[in-house]
Amino acid sequence: MAAKTTRPETISAQALGWIDEQTRAITPPIHVSSTYLRDPDNQYRSGRVYARADNPAFDQPEAVLNALEGGHQTLLFASGMAAATAVFQALQPGDHVLAPQVMYWSLRNWLMSFAVSWGLDVELIDMASPAAVQAALRPGLTRLVWVETPANPLWTVTDIAATAQAAHAVGALLAVDSTVATPVLTQPLALGADLVMHAATKYLNGHSDLIAGSLTTRSDNAHWQKVRKVRAQLGGTLGSFEAWLLLRGMRTLHLRVRAACASAQRIAEHFNGHPLVAEVLYPGLPGFVGHDVARAQMSGGFGGMMSIRVKAGRHGGEAAAIAVAAQTAIWKRATSLGGTESLIEHRASVEGPGTPAPVDLLRLSTGIEHVDDLIADLEQALAHAHA
């Protein structure tokens, strides 16, 4: 299949159309060997040495994701955290990096503890503000700008193209966590980013049955070479079965993401201005800060993620929000996002002290159930919590 001329939906559904040459199987085999045979002259002409870095189970899912992102190369990792931290571990102590104030909580905690103690100069800023980005950049010192857009759990939107231009002007790389947008909605590399990260556990897999991460690069630069070494030497690689599951999940990526986007838009519009909801945070709402930027850099929808702030009941907003989550039947109370099932979570309880999430906020991951059932379930939960 010619990836340059074939539409992304077809690339994803047919997984680039690869066929197993030995068996002619359409679904690939699962390669589980940890090591490979040397040639009689002691060479490795197969290109495989050891599965930590040379697993053939990675070839097809990496190639599919690379084609969807329009990248130079893609690497799979054991988790989204393994992928994200590899980007920072490929830097040098003393390097200045910028990251958002609103971002995935586990990575933020890692940056402010492990990365700082290791010697990185980490600065958290309002990444949605071009002026704040420009003011924080240090020519010749800033090596990396990390962007997450839309950013969990407030769904803050960052202008990728403008941030890339500003970062490159001072010699820094731009990395984008595009987990929520997915390659279906946003193409960060085409907008000027140097790296794209996915917590592949989420939308790329889409079935809540594996942990995985990925990085895609726009070019084979010195930093990328270090990232490759980090994966190989620190061992943050994916298992063969998980790589197979990820490939299976990506075959339905476009259908799942578009279904989730359509439902999320309807749910956001339904509860926007609702008498029991203080605020709906969703980039698809015209009144949302960042809507215009999202509309410019997202195509086909605004994602399946949103948050609602519940109006205070008799015991306050936090109690009301927790009570709403306790009463849902279809929305499941669980951490994570991007699966076929819809999830609801009181995010401030999960993140703890220092979280940017208001205590009255519920994070919603819209699945692919019937949207009327999802709306009705939230309606009854809100009514019960405020009874």
FIPAVEX-333325 format. One record per atom (N, C-alpha, C): residue in three letters; x, y, z. Coordinates in steps of 0.02 Angstrom, whole numbers, plus 50000, padded with zeros to 5 digits. Each point is the difference from the previous one (the first is absolute). Layout:
N
ALAXYZ;...
This chain:
387
MET500424994050000;MET499585006050000;MET500445006350000;ALA499835004849957;ALA500395006249996;ALA499745004950052;ALA500375000650056;ALA499765004150056;ALA499945007349983;LYS500405002449952;LYS499995007149983;LYS499385002049963;THR499674995349967;THR499405001749961;THR499374997150029;THR500064995350046;THR499414996850030;THR499755004250058;ARG499345000550007;ARG499725003950054;ARG500134996850067;PRO500055004150054;PRO500174997350066;PRO499524994550023;GLU499365000749985;GLU499524994950021;GLU500184993149973;THR500234999849938;THR500184993749968;THR500664997450028;ILE500485004550011;ILE500634998050030;ILE499874996650067;SER499575003050040;SER499854997450066;SER499624993449997;ALA499474999849961;ALA499574994149997;ALA500374993949974;GLN500435001049951;GLN500374994449970;GLN500714999250029;ALA500165004250050;ALA500664999750030;ALA500555000149946;LEU499935004649953;LEU500455000949944;LEU499964994249949;GLY499544995450010;GLY499924994549953;GLY500544994850002;TRP500404999950054;TRP500534995150005;TRP499724992950005;ILE500334995349967;ILE499824992950002;ILE500604996150025;ASP499894995150044;ASP500554995850023;ASP500254995849941;GLU500635000949983;GLU500264996949939;GLU500044992450006;GLN500114997450059;GLN500064992750007;GLN499334996549995;THR499495002850032;THR499354996650003;THR499475003249956;ARG500135006049975;ARG499515004149963;ARG499415002150044;ALA500115000150066;ALA499485002150046;ALA499905007549998;ILE499375002150003;ILE499845007150002;ILE500135002850071;THR499824996150050;THR500165001950069;THR500694997450017;PRO500445004450024;PRO500714997950009;PRO500084995150057;PRO500524995949998;PRO500154995650056;PRO500295004050059;ILE500024996950058;ILE500305003250059;ILE500694997050009;HIS500515004249994;HIS500694997850007;HIS500215000650073;VAL500184994350030;VAL500155000150072;VAL500744998550016;SER500404998649949;SER500704998450014;SER500365006050029;SER500424998750050;SER500395005550030;SER500685000849967;THR500214995149961;THR500665000449970;THR499994996949930;TYR500535001249961;TYR500014998149929;TYR500674996949982;LEU499984995549951;LEU500584996149980;LEU500505004249960;ARG500644999350017;ARG500535003049960;ARG500124995949937;ASP500255003449948;ASP500224996449941;ASP500654996350015;PRO500184995049958;PRO500624996250012;PRO500625004350006;ASP500015005849967;ASP500595004350004;ASP499945005250056;ASN499534998750046;ASN499915004050061;ASN499645006749988;GLN499695000849942;GLN499635006149985;GLN499254999150016;TYR499635005650000;TYR499284999950009;TYR499685003249938;ARG499994996449945;ARG499725002849938;ARG499255000850002;SER499684996650047;SER499275000950007;SER499825006850028;GLY500505003450030;GLY499875006450032;GLY499754999350071;ARG499914993850024;ARG499754998850067;ARG500574997450044;VAL500065003050059;VAL500514997850048;VAL499674997750064;TYR499595004450029;TYR499694998650064;TYR499345003750003;ALA499484996850028;ALA499315002649993;ALA499885006650037;ARG500445001750046;ARG499905006450035;ARG500005005949952;ALA500394999449946;ALA500035005549952;ALA499804997949929;ASP499994993549987;ASP499924997749930;ASP499404995349991;ASN499495000950039;ASN499434995449998;ASN499605000949936;PRO499914994849958;PRO499615000849939;PRO499265001350013;ALA499774998850062;ALA499315001550017;ALA499875007649999;PHE500535004150004;PHE499925007249999;PHE499945002849929;ASP500254996349951;ASP500085002849933;ASP499365002949971;GLN499474995950001;GLN499385002249967;GLN499645005550039;PRO499894999350066;PRO499675005650035;PRO500405006549997;GLU500674999550003;GLU500395006149994;GLU499935003149931;ALA499984995849948;ALA499945002649932;ALA499315003149988;VAL499484997050028;VAL499325002849992;VAL499965006850034;LEU500235000450061;LEU499965006450036;LEU500445005249967;ASN500584998049976;ASN500445004849966;ASN499675002849937;ALA499644995749963;ALA499645002349940;ALA499435004750019;LEU499654998550054;LEU499455004350021;LEU500255006950023;GLU500595000250031;GLU500285006350024;GLU500415003649948;GLY500184996649946;GLY500435003149949;GLY500705001150026;GLY500264995250038;GLY500655000850032;GLY500574996749964;HIS500595001050026;HIS500604996649975;HIS500064993050030;GLN499864999450065;GLN500044993650034;GLN499585000250063;THR499734994150018;THR499614999350061;THR500294994450042;LEU500015001050066;LEU500214994950047;LEU499444998650050;LEU499894993650015;LEU499534998050052;LEU500364999450067;PHE499635001550053;PHE500274999550068;PHE499514996150044;ALA500244998250059;ALA499604996050045;ALA499415003750029;SER500015006649998;SER499455004150025;SER500065007149973;GLY499485003950009;GLY500055007049981;GLY500525003650042;MET500054998350064;MET500515003050043;MET500704998249977;ALA500104993849978;ALA500664998049976;ALA500195004049938;ALA499515001149956;ALA500135003949939;ALA500155007350018;ALA499585002950042;ALA500095007150017;ALA500655001250036;THR500164995950049;THR500615001250039;THR500624998849958;ALA499964995849949;ALA500584998949956;ALA500205006549965;VAL499515004249984;VAL500145006349967;VAL500435004450045;PHE499855000150064;PHE500385004150048;PHE500654996750020;GLN500014993450003;GLN500624996550018;GLN500535000549946;ALA499795001849940;ALA500485001049945;ALA500325006950002;LEU499815004150049;LEU500305006650009;LEU500594999550048;GLN500335005750012;GLN500575000250045;GLN499835003850064;PRO500294998150056;PRO499905004050061;PRO500185007349987;GLY499575004350026;GLY500095007249989;GLY499595002749943;ASP499754995749956;ASP499585002449945;ASP499355003050027;HIS499795005449969;HIS499385003450019;HIS499434997249957;VAL499464998050033;VAL499424997549965;VAL499375003650024;LEU499545001049955;LEU499355002950016;LEU499464994749995;ALA499535000050047;ALA499444995450000;ALA499385003750024;PRO499414997449985;PRO499395003650018;PRO499834999450075;GLN499685005150026;GLN499734999650067;GLN499444994950005;VAL499614999449945;VAL499464995149996;VAL500234994549953;MET500094994050028;MET500254994449961;MET499854993550037;TYR500164994449968;TYR499914993550031;TYR500374999950067;TRP499634998450053;TRP500245001050068;TRP500624995850016;SER500024993849977;SER500574995650016;SER500645002749969;LEU499965002649938;LEU500595002749969;LEU500225006550034;ARG499525004150019;ARG500175006150036;ARG500364998350065;ASN499754995150037;ASN500334998050062;ASN500714997449987;TRP500084996149947;TRP500664997349984;TRP500485005649983;LEU499775004949962;LEU500435005649981;LEU500235003950061;MET499545001250047;MET500175004250057;MET500354996250056;SER500084993549991;SER500364996250051;SER500624996849968;PHE499914994749960;PHE500574996549972;PHE500405004349952;ALA499665003449953;ALA500375003849950;ALA500395005850031;VAL499695003350048;VAL500335005650033;VAL500594997550042;SER499914994550035;SER500554997450042;SER500574997449957;TRP499854998149939;TRP500514997749953;TRP500405005849971;GLY499705006050001;GLY500365005949978;GLY499685004049944;LEU499414997849976;LEU499665004049950;LEU499705006350033;ASP500025005549964;ASP499715006350023;ASP499305000449971;VAL499514997850039;VAL499304999449977;VAL499605006150021;GLU499675003049952;GLU499585005850014;GLU499304998749973;LEU499505000550044;LEU499304999049981;LEU499695006849985;ILE499685000549942;ILE499715006449979;ILE499304999049972;ASP499665005549988;ASP499354999949966;ASP500134999149925;MET499994993849977;MET500194998549932;MET499485002349949;ALA499405001850024;ALA499495002649955;ALA500115007349983;SER500475003250035;SER500145007149989;SER500635000849958;PRO499965002249938;PRO500615001149960;PRO500485004850033;ALA499735005050034;ALA500435004950034;ALA500394996750057;ALA499674995550037;ALA500344996650055;ALA500554995449973;VAL499874996749944;VAL500504995749969;VAL500605004149979;GLN499865005549966;GLN500545004249974;GLN500435002850057;ALA499675001950055;ALA500375002950056;ALA500434994850036;ALA499784993749999;ALA500364994950037;ALA500584996949962;LEU500005000549935;LEU500534997049959;LEU500675003550012;ARG500534996050004;ARG500675002650011;ARG500444998249940;PRO500165004749958;PRO500414998449940;PRO500644996450018;GLY500124994449967;GLY500604996250011;GLY500004995650061;LEU499495000750043;LEU499964996150062;LEU499404995350001;THR499435002449973;THR499414995849998;THR500104994649946;ARG499974993850020;ARG500124994449953;ARG499354996649978;LEU499485000650041;LEU499384996449985;LEU499405003850026;VAL499485000249959;VAL499355002650021;VAL499514994249994;TRP499674998350055;TRP499534994550001;TRP499295002850002;VAL499594997849953;VAL499315002549994;VAL499534994050005;GLU499455001050036;GLU499454995249999;GLU499385003749978;THR499684997849947;THR499415003549975;THR499524995349964;PRO499365000250021;PRO499725003050060;PRO500294996950063;ALA500075004150053;ALA500384997950059;ALA499544997850057;ASN500154994450026;ASN499634996650053;ASN500105003650067;PRO499485001550040;PRO499294998549990;PRO499575006049983;LEU500315005749985;LEU499625006149985;LEU499915001049925;TRP500354995949960;TRP499964999949927;TRP500235006549969;THR500525002950033;THR500335005949975;THR500294998749931;VAL499945004849955;VAL500234999249931;VAL500615004449989;THR500524997149970;THR500615003749982;THR500075000349925;ASP500205005849975;ASP500125001049928;ASP500674996749983;ILE499964994249967;ILE500604996149985;ILE500475003749952;ALA499715002749947;ALA500425003349949;ALA500365006150029;ALA499655004150039;ALA500315005950029;ALA500544998150051;THR499864994850039;THR500484997850051;THR500624996949967;ALA499894996349946;ALA500574997149964;ALA500455005449973;GLN499705005249971;GLN500405005549972;GLN500415003550054;ALA499685001150058;ALA500355003450055;ALA500564995550028;ALA499874993650007;ALA500504995450026;ALA500604999549953;HIS499874999349936;HIS500544999249951;HIS500435006349995;ALA499695005750013;ALA500375006349996;ALA500555000550052;VAL499944996250055;VAL500525000250051;VAL500404993450002;GLY499894995749950;GLY500384993949995;GLY499724994250040;ALA499375000450019;ALA499694994750040;ALA499574995549956;LEU499904993850023;LEU499554995349968;LEU499305000850030;LEU499494998249960;LEU499325000050025;LEU499734992949999;ALA499784997650058;ALA499694993450006;ALA499275001050020;VAL499564996149969;VAL499285000850012;VAL499714993450025;ASP499685000250058;ASP499594994550023;ASP499325000749965;SER499894995749951;SER499395000449960;SER499534994250015;THR500044997450061;THR499594994250020;THR499265001249989;VAL499755005850020;VAL499295001449996;VAL499795001549928;ALA500415003749964;ALA499825001849931;ALA500064994049953;THR500504995750011;THR500144994349956;THR500195002449930;PRO500294995749958;PRO500165002049931;PRO499385001249958;VAL499424997850025;VAL499375001149963;VAL499835007449998;LEU500145003750053;LEU499775006950007;LEU500555005249990;THR500624998350017;THR500545004949997;THR500644996849972;GLN500375003749961;GLN500644997849972;GLN500545004650026;PRO500264998950060;PRO500495004650029;PRO500635001049958;LEU500254994649969;LEU500615000749960;LEU499905004749941;ALA499424999649969;ALA499855004449944;ALA499945007350023;LEU499855001050064;LEU499945006850027;LEU500675002650027;GLY500534996049995;GLY500665002350020;GLY500304996550059;ALA499644995550033;ALA500284996450057;ALA500574995449978;ASP500454998650045;ASP500564995549986;ASP499854992950023;LEU499604999350052;LEU499834993550029;LEU499264999850017;VAL499704994149994;VAL499324998850022;VAL500004994050046;MET499695000950059;MET499934994650048;MET499274997950006;HIS499894993550007;HIS499344997450016;HIS500044995350059;ALA499555000950047;ALA499864994650047;ALA499554995249961;ALA500314995149968;ALA499644995649954;ALA499504995550036;THR500064999750065;THR499504996750042;THR499315002549985;LYS499955006349983;LYS499365003549995;LYS499684998949931;TYR499945005349960;TYR499624999549937;TYR500324995449948;LEU500664999949996;LEU500314995949948;LEU499804992750007;ASN500014997550062;ASN499774993250011;ASN499244999750006;GLY499735004150045;GLY499285001050002;GLY499594994650033;HIS500314995050032;HIS499614994650029;HIS500164998750074;SER500385004550030;SER500154999650072;SER500294993350021;ASP500434997249957;ASP500294993450016;ASP500754999649989;LEU500345005749996;LEU500734999949998;LEU500275006750023;ILE500645000050018;ILE500375006150017;ILE500555000749947;ALA500025005949967;ALA500505001049947;ALA500105007549989;GLY500565001749968;GLY500145006949981;GLY500375000249935;SER500045005949970;SER500355000749937;SER500305006949993;LEU500545000449961;LEU500305006349979;LEU500104999849925;THR499845005549967;THR500125000849928;THR500415006349989;THR500524999549960;THR500445005749987;THR499925002449928;ARG500115006549992;ARG499985003049934;ARG500654999049962;SER500564999250038;SER500654999249967;SER500454995750044;ASP500524997349970;ASP500484995850035;ASP500575004450026;ASN499855003850053;ASN500505004650026;ASN500374996950059;ALA500465003750030;ALA500414997450054;ALA499584998350061;HIS499505004050014;HIS499574998650057;HIS499624993449990;TRP499774998749939;TRP499644993849987;TRP500464994050008;GLN500625000649980;GLN500474994650009;GLN500084998350074;LYS499995005150042;LYS500044998850072;LYS499364996750027;VAL499435002149972;VAL499364996950020;VAL500014992649985;ARG500264998249941;ARG500054993049981;ARG500444996150051;LYS500545003150021;LYS500444996750048;LYS499674999350068;VAL499625005150019;VAL499644999650064;VAL499534994050000;ARG499634999249945;ARG499534994349997;ARG500384993450003;ALA500534999349962;ALA500364993749996;ALA500374998550065;GLN500305005150031;GLN500434998850057;GLN499645000050067;LEU499465003850005;LEU499625000050063;LEU499444994849999;GLY499854997349942;GLY499554994349996;GLY499265001550002;GLY499805006149985;GLY499295001850002;GLY499634998049937;THR500074993649980;THR499704997749937;THR499374996050013;LEU499604999649949;LEU499354996850003;LEU500074992449991;GLY499534996250028;GLY499994992849988;GLY499704998449932;SER500134994149975;SER499774998049933;SER499244999749996;PHE499684997150051;PHE499274999549999;PHE499695006950003;GLU500285004450040;GLU499735006950005;GLU500075003749933;ALA500564998949965;ALA500095003049934;ALA499474997549952;TRP499844993550004;TRP499484997049958;TRP499325003050016;LEU499855000850065;LEU499365003050020;LEU499955007249976;LEU500545003750004;LEU500005007049977;LEU499855000449926;LEU500304995749961;LEU499865000049928;LEU499274998549987;ARG499744995150036;ARG499284998449993;ARG499575006150016;GLY500175003550055;GLY499615005850019;GLY500025005649949;MET500585001249971;MET500075005549952;MET499594999049936;ARG499804993849986;ARG499614998849940;ARG499325003450003;THR499745001250060;THR499355003450006;THR500075007050028;LEU500605002849999;LEU500135006450031;LEU499545005549975;HIS499945000749934;HIS499615005549973;HIS499274999450017;LEU499724994049997;LEU499304999150017;LEU499875001750073;ARG500434997650045;ARG499905001350071;ARG500075007350018;VAL500525003249973;VAL500135007150017;VAL499435004449974;ARG499784998849940;ARG499475004249972;ARG499344998950037;ALA499864993850020;ALA499404998750039;ALA500035003650068;ALA500584999650032;ALA500095003350065;ALA499945007649993;CYS500295002749947;CYS499965007349989;CYS499275002349991;ALA499634996349960;ALA499315001949986;ALA499594999850064;SER500094994850041;SER499634999650063;SER500225005350049;ALA500655001250005;ALA500255005050046;ALA499735006949983;GLN499975001649936;GLN499745006549980;GLN499275000850022;ARG499604994749990;ARG499295000350020;ARG499935000650075;ILE500404996250037;ILE499965000250073;ILE500215006950025;ALA500545002749973;ALA500235006750020;ALA499465005249987;GLU499704999849942;GLU499485004949984;GLU499394999150044;HIS499834993750016;HIS499414998750042;HIS500095002850070;PHE500584999150030;PHE500105002050069;PHE500295007050007;ASN500185003249945;ASN500235006950003;ASN499405004550018;GLY500035003350057;GLY499445004050023;GLY499484996150040;HIS500144993750013;HIS499544995850039;HIS499925002850071;PRO499404999750029;PRO499905003050066;PRO500404996850056;LEU500244993849991;LEU500384996650052;LEU500754999649983;VAL500205003349946;VAL500704999949979;VAL500275007149999;ALA500555001250036;ALA500285006750003;ALA500385001849936;GLU500344995049969;GLU500405001449941;GLU500154993549964;VAL500025000449933;VAL500234994449960;VAL500655002149966;LEU500514996050008;LEU500655001449970;LEU500104995349941;TYR499935002849940;TYR500064995949939;TYR500205004549942;PRO500544998449964;PRO500235004449946;PRO499505001049944;GLY499504995649994;GLY499515000749947;GLY499455005150013;LEU499995002950059;LEU499515005150015;LEU500265006849979;PRO499625003949961;PRO500245006449975;PRO500235004850055;GLY499714999550059;GLY500185004550054;GLY500614997850039;PHE500284994249984;PHE500574997350036;PHE500645003749980;VAL500405002050050;VAL500635003349985;VAL500454995049963;GLY500235001949942;GLY500404995549959;GLY499614996649945;HIS499355001549996;HIS499594996849948;HIS500255001749930;ASP500185006249989;ASP500225002049932;ASP500654996649980;VAL500464999350047;VAL500624996549986;VAL499864992649986;ALA499574997050042;ALA499834993049990;ALA499674998949932;ARG499575004549981;ARG499654999349935;ARG500505000549943;ALA500535003950009;ALA500505000749946;ALA500464994049994;GLN500164996750056;GLN500494994649997;GLN499724993050012;MET499344999650011;MET499674993550008;MET499504999349943;SER500004994249968;SER499574998949942;SER499554994050012;GLY499355001049995;GLY499534994450007;GLY499714999250069;GLY500165004550046;GLY499724999650067;GLY500485002950051;PHE499775000450062;PHE500385003150053;PHE500194995050055;GLY499954993749986;GLY500204994950048;GLY499434997350040;GLY500144994550034;GLY499494996750040;GLY500045001750074;MET500445004650019;MET500105001750070;MET499705006850017;MET499695000350059;MET499755006450026;MET499984999550076;SER499885005650031;SER499895000250072;SER499395004350014;ILE499634998150053;ILE499455004150022;ILE500125002050073;ARG499825006150016;ARG500035002350069;ARG499295000050027;VAL499904996250052;VAL499334999050028;VAL499835005650048;LYS499395002649993;LYS499795005350046;LYS499964997250071;ALA500175004450048;ALA500034997950069;ALA499314997950025;GLY499984994550037;GLY499394997950033;GLY500005002450072;ARG499634996550042;ARG499955002050070;ARG500674999650036;HIS500444995549977;HIS500644998950034;HIS500605002449959;GLY499875004249950;GLY500555002849961;GLY500114996649933;GLY500425003249959;GLY500124997649932;GLY500374993349998;GLU500484999150044;GLU500384993749999;GLU499554994150017;ALA499595000750051;ALA499554994650019;ALA499494998749945;ALA499765005349969;ALA499514999149946;ALA500314996249941;ALA500625001949982;ALA500334996649944;ALA500114992650015;ILE500244998550060;ILE500124993050018;ILE499344996250001;ALA499475003250022;ALA499344996850002;ALA499744998549930;VAL500145004549952;VAL499794998849931;VAL500364993849973;ALA500654999650010;ALA500374994249975;ALA499764993650033;ALA499805000550063;ALA499774994050036;ALA499344997349972;GLN499615004349967;GLN499334998049978;GLN499974998049927;THR500545000749962;THR499964998149930;THR500004992449994;ALA499644997649950;ALA499974992849987;ALA500384998049937;ILE499935004149948;ILE500344998549936;ILE500715002850002;TRP500095006150022;TRP500665002950009;TRP500344996350058;LYS500574997049988;LYS500344996150051;LYS500525004250036;ARG500014999250067;ARG500475003850041;ARG500694996749996;ALA500425002549957;ALA500664997049990;ALA500475005049969;THR500654999150014;THR500535004049970;THR500144997549930;SER500225004449957;SER500204998849931;SER499505003349953;LEU500124999049936;LEU499595003349949;LEU500114996649934;GLY499575001549952;GLY500104997849931;GLY499754993049984;GLY499674996650047;GLY499744993449986;GLY499305000249970;THR499744994249984;THR499324999749971;THR499475001750052;GLU500174999150064;GLU499535001550054;GLU500115007050026;SER499465003250022;SER500055006850027;SER500194999850074;LEU500475004450019;LEU500265000250068;LEU499895006850031;ILE499915000150066;ILE499915006250038;ILE500464999750060;GLU500295005850017;GLU500485000050056;GLU500035006850033;HIS500014999950067;HIS500115006150038;HIS500755001150003;ARG500255004349955;ARG500715000449986;ARG500415002850058;ALA499735004850037;ALA500385003050055;ALA500174994850053;SER499574995150011;SER500144994750049;SER500594995849977;VAL500044998949935;VAL500544995849973;VAL500675003750002;GLU499995006449982;GLU500635003749993;GLU500265002550067;GLY499565001650046;GLY500225002050066;GLY500235007350004;PRO500395001750051;PRO500215007050011;PRO500385002749940;GLY499855006349983;GLY500335003349944;GLY499664999049934;THR499474996149997;THR499664998849937;THR499685006549974;PRO500005001049933;PRO499645005849972;PRO499264998649993;ALA499784993850014;ALA499304998249992;ALA499595002750058;PRO499495004049987;PRO499555002250054;PRO499674994050034;VAL499835000850063;VAL499724994350037;VAL499304998149976;ASP499685004449963;ASP499324998449975;ASP500034997149929;LEU500594998149976;LEU500094997849930;LEU499964992549994;LEU499634997749949;LEU499994993049980;LEU500284999449930;ARG500484995649991;ARG500294998849933;ARG499614994449966;LEU499815001249938;LEU499594995349962;LEU500384997649938;SER500064993549993;SER500264997049938;SER499414996849964;THR499815002949944;THR499414997649963;THR500184993949959;GLY499634994750009;GLY500104993949962;GLY499584999949937;ILE499804993949980;ILE499614999449938;ILE499314997150012;GLU499755000750063;GLU499314998050014;GLU499525005049965;HIS499354998550004;HIS499525004649971;HIS500005006550040;VAL500065005549967;VAL500085006450034;VAL499405001750043;ASP499394998149979;ASP499415001550040;ASP500024996450067;ASP500284993950001;ASP500074996450063;ASP500505003450046;LEU500545002649971;LEU500515003450040;LEU499715006450030;ILE499625003849961;ILE499705006250025;ILE499504998450056;ALA499584995049988;ALA499494998350050;ALA500324997750065;ASP500554996449996;ASP500334997650060;ASP500295005950040;LEU500305004849967;LEU500255005950036;LEU499425004250028;GLU499465000449963;GLU499425003850025;GLU499754997250065;GLN499904993350002;GLN499724997150062;GLN500505000650057;ALA500644999549985;ALA500525000550052;ALA500025007150029;LEU499955005049957;LEU499985006950023;LEU499385001450042;ALA499444997549977;ALA499375001150037;ALA500034996650069;HIS500284993950003;HIS500054996450063;HIS500475003650048;ALA500565002549975;ALA500505003350043;ALA499735006550029;HIS499535003149965;HIS499745006550023;HIS499304999450031;ALA499784993850010;ALA499334999150028;ALA499985002250074;
